[in-house]
Amino acid sequence: VTVQDGAIHITYGNRANGALKNKTLSLRPAVIDDAPVVPVTWVCGLATGPEKMTIRGVNKTDIAKQYLPLNCQ
């Protein structure tokens, strides 16, 4: 697990299923810029962020879409 610019990157090791081994899943925070109280939601993998929210960090997800949970596609 690494954290970079607010994004959390999970790299699966040698005990993971072969389809996931050495692959990365990113969880990135999404915020509303210039909000007085900043709400945060997390964007998983290839998913898009909520409307009017800005996603922070780089998406390093390289897992094939069919192996991602539905809310990460």
C-alpha positions as CSV (number, residue, x, y, z in Angstrom):
1,V,0.0,0.0,0.0
2,T,1.3,3.4,-0.9
3,V,-0.2,6.9,-0.6
4,Q,0.6,9.6,-3.2
5,D,-1.1,13.0,-3.4
6,G,-4.0,11.8,-1.3
7,A,-4.6,8.7,-3.5
8,I,-4.2,5.2,-2.0
9,H,-2.6,2.6,-4.2
10,I,-3.0,-1.1,-3.3
11,T,-0.7,-3.5,-5.2
12,Y,-1.6,-7.1,-4.9
13,G,1.2,-9.5,-4.0
14,N,2.1,-13.1,-4.8
15,R,-0.8,-14.6,-2.6
16,A,-3.4,-12.9,-4.8
17,N,-5.2,-14.6,-7.7
18,G,-3.0,-14.7,-10.8
19,A,-5.2,-12.1,-12.5
20,L,-4.5,-9.6,-9.7
21,K,-0.8,-10.5,-8.9
22,N,1.4,-7.4,-9.2
23,K,-1.6,-5.3,-10.3
24,T,-2.6,-2.0,-8.6
25,L,-6.0,-0.7,-7.5
26,S,-6.3,3.1,-6.7
27,L,-8.7,4.8,-4.4
28,R,-8.7,8.5,-5.0
29,P,-10.4,11.3,-2.9
30,A,-12.9,13.5,-4.7
31,V,-13.7,16.9,-3.2
32,I,-15.7,20.1,-4.0
33,D,-13.2,22.9,-4.6
34,D,-13.8,26.1,-2.6
35,A,-16.6,24.6,-0.5
36,P,-16.7,26.0,3.1
37,V,-16.9,22.5,4.5
38,V,-15.2,20.1,2.2
39,P,-17.1,16.9,1.6
40,V,-15.0,13.9,0.6
41,T,-15.9,10.8,-1.3
42,W,-13.7,8.0,-2.5
43,V,-13.4,7.0,-6.2
44,C,-12.4,3.4,-6.8
45,G,-10.4,2.2,-9.8
46,L,-11.9,3.1,-13.1
47,A,-15.1,4.7,-11.7
48,T,-15.9,8.3,-12.4
49,G,-16.3,10.8,-9.6
50,P,-19.6,12.5,-8.6
51,E,-20.6,15.6,-10.7
52,K,-19.1,18.9,-9.5
53,M,-16.4,17.1,-7.5
54,T,-12.7,17.1,-8.4
55,I,-10.7,13.9,-8.1
56,R,-7.3,14.2,-6.5
57,G,-4.3,12.0,-7.2
58,V,-3.3,9.8,-10.1
59,N,-5.3,6.7,-11.0
60,K,-2.7,3.8,-11.2
61,T,-5.4,1.1,-11.6
62,D,-4.2,-1.5,-14.1
63,I,-6.5,-4.4,-13.2
64,A,-8.7,-5.6,-16.1
65,K,-12.2,-4.2,-15.8
66,Q,-13.8,-7.6,-15.5
67,Y,-11.9,-8.3,-12.3
68,L,-12.9,-5.0,-10.6
69,P,-15.9,-4.8,-8.2
70,L,-18.9,-3.1,-10.0
71,N,-18.5,0.2,-8.2
72,C,-14.9,0.4,-9.3
73,Q,-15.6,-0.1,-13.0
